[in-house]
């Protein structure tokens, strides 16, 4: 979602948005493990004590979930699972 997730200004704005959320839904794709910005957002949400929910999308599977989501509930993209 960003080109330079390590930028301090981006991190500050992102953290402010996360603080204003009731929880964070993480879309788990085949490329999530290499998405530095998304991985930072997950770590930030944990630091801010926000509930997390991982949702597998497309053809992503258990092996595509990054270590940052260990211990986080993960479900398949279906209405019954997300509800």
GUMI-757678 format. One record per residue (C-alpha): residue number from 0; residue in one letter; y, z, x. Coordinates in Angstrom, 3 decimals, always signed. Example, Ala and Ser with C-alpha at 12.3 -4.5 7.8 and 13.67 -1.06 7.14 Angstrom:
2
+-----+---------+----------+----------+----------+
! num ! residuo !        y !        z !        x !
+-----+---------+----------+----------+----------+
!   0 !       A !   -4.500 !   +7.800 !  +12.300 !
!   1 !       S !   -1.060 !   +7.140 !  +13.670 !
+-----+---------+----------+----------+----------+
end
This chain:
83
+-----+---------+----------+----------+----------+
! num ! residuo !        y !        z !        x !
+-----+---------+----------+----------+----------+
!   0 !       X !   +0.000 !   +0.000 !   +0.000 !
!   1 !       X !   +2.295 !   +0.299 !   +2.996 !
!   2 !       X !   +2.704 !   -1.514 !   +6.266 !
!   3 !       X !   +3.554 !   +1.493 !   +8.449 !
!   4 !       X !   +1.979 !   +4.659 !   +7.024 !
!   5 !       X !   +2.881 !   +6.612 !  +10.135 !
!   6 !       X !   +6.628 !   +6.267 !   +9.455 !
!   7 !       X !   +8.225 !   +9.693 !   +8.927 !
!   8 !       X !  +10.470 !   +8.546 !   +6.075 !
!   9 !       X !   +7.475 !   +7.080 !   +4.231 !
!  10 !       X !   +5.485 !  +10.283 !   +4.696 !
!  11 !       X !   +8.359 !  +12.393 !   +3.375 !
!  12 !       X !   +8.775 !  +10.234 !   +0.261 !
!  13 !       X !   +5.032 !  +10.068 !   -0.293 !
!  14 !       X !   +4.621 !  +13.845 !   -0.021 !
!  15 !       X !   +7.429 !  +14.358 !   -2.563 !
!  16 !       X !   +5.647 !  +12.073 !   -5.029 !
!  17 !       X !   +2.311 !  +13.798 !   -4.479 !
!  18 !       X !   +3.935 !  +17.208 !   -5.009 !
!  19 !       X !   +5.131 !  +15.983 !   -8.417 !
!  20 !       X !   +1.626 !  +14.941 !   -9.516 !
!  21 !       X !   -0.921 !  +16.983 !  -11.430 !
!  22 !       X !   -3.749 !  +15.326 !   -9.506 !
!  23 !       X !   -4.682 !  +12.289 !   -7.450 !
!  24 !       X !   -7.187 !   +9.556 !   -8.266 !
!  25 !       X !   -8.520 !   +7.786 !   -5.194 !
!  26 !       X !   -9.895 !   +4.283 !   -5.715 !
!  27 !       X !  -12.829 !   +3.945 !   -3.323 !
!  28 !       X !  -13.234 !   +0.377 !   -2.093 !
!  29 !       X !  -15.102 !   -1.278 !   +0.757 !
!  30 !       X !  -11.890 !   -1.098 !   +2.820 !
!  31 !       X !  -10.716 !   +2.467 !   +2.144 !
!  32 !       X !  -12.063 !   +3.860 !   +5.422 !
!  33 !       X !   -9.690 !   +1.593 !   +7.364 !
!  34 !       X !   -6.629 !   +2.164 !   +5.147 !
!  35 !       X !   -4.574 !   +4.572 !   +7.268 !
!  36 !       X !   -1.905 !   +5.086 !   +4.605 !
!  37 !       X !   -4.418 !   +5.900 !   +1.869 !
!  38 !       X !   -6.319 !   +8.284 !   +4.148 !
!  39 !       X !   -3.067 !  +10.082 !   +4.952 !
!  40 !       X !   -2.301 !  +10.318 !   +1.221 !
!  41 !       X !   -5.698 !  +11.961 !   +0.629 !
!  42 !       X !   -5.047 !  +14.494 !   +3.402 !
!  43 !       X !   -1.571 !  +15.166 !   +2.012 !
!  44 !       X !   -2.930 !  +15.727 !   -1.499 !
!  45 !       X !   -5.412 !  +18.236 !   -0.097 !
!  46 !       X !   -2.632 !  +20.029 !   +1.804 !
!  47 !       X !   -0.620 !  +20.197 !   -1.423 !
!  48 !       X !   -3.708 !  +21.591 !   -3.229 !
!  49 !       X !   -3.811 !  +18.733 !   -5.738 !
!  50 !       X !   -7.095 !  +18.063 !   -7.535 !
!  51 !       X !   -8.725 !  +14.836 !   -6.373 !
!  52 !       X !  -11.088 !  +12.441 !   -8.115 !
!  53 !       X !  -12.723 !   +9.563 !   -6.271 !
!  54 !       X !  -13.568 !   +6.457 !   -8.304 !
!  55 !       X !  -15.834 !   +3.737 !   -6.918 !
!  56 !       X !  -14.449 !   +0.293 !   -7.721 !
!  57 !       X !  -15.897 !   -3.159 !   -7.245 !
!  58 !       X !  -19.045 !   -3.082 !   -5.167 !
!  59 !       X !  -18.117 !   +0.099 !   -3.271 !
!  60 !       X !  -20.832 !   +2.720 !   -2.878 !
!  61 !       X !  -21.419 !   +6.199 !   -1.488 !
!  62 !       X !  -21.286 !   +4.931 !   +2.098 !
!  63 !       X !  -17.760 !   +3.578 !   +1.551 !
!  64 !       X !  -16.251 !   +7.001 !   +0.801 !
!  65 !       X !  -14.332 !   +8.291 !   +3.839 !
!  66 !       X !  -14.916 !  +11.741 !   +5.330 !
!  67 !       X !  -11.616 !  +12.848 !   +3.768 !
!  68 !       X !  -13.419 !  +12.812 !   +0.406 !
!  69 !       X !  -16.290 !  +15.103 !   +1.419 !
!  70 !       X !  -16.582 !  +17.748 !   -1.277 !
!  71 !       X !  -14.475 !  +15.729 !   -3.740 !
!  72 !       X !  -16.010 !  +14.642 !   -7.053 !
!  73 !       X !  -16.694 !  +10.912 !   -7.071 !
!  74 !       X !  -17.637 !   +8.803 !  -10.109 !
!  75 !       X !  -18.282 !   +5.176 !  -10.975 !
!  76 !       X !  -15.617 !   +3.115 !  -12.732 !
!  77 !       X !  -16.734 !   +3.611 !  -16.321 !
!  78 !       X !  -14.807 !   +5.087 !  -19.217 !
!  79 !       X !  -17.365 !   +7.844 !  -19.774 !
!  80 !       X !  -17.276 !   +8.909 !  -16.103 !
!  81 !       X !  -13.492 !   +8.904 !  -15.870 !
!  82 !       X !  -13.082 !  +10.840 !  -19.126 !
+-----+---------+----------+----------+----------+
end
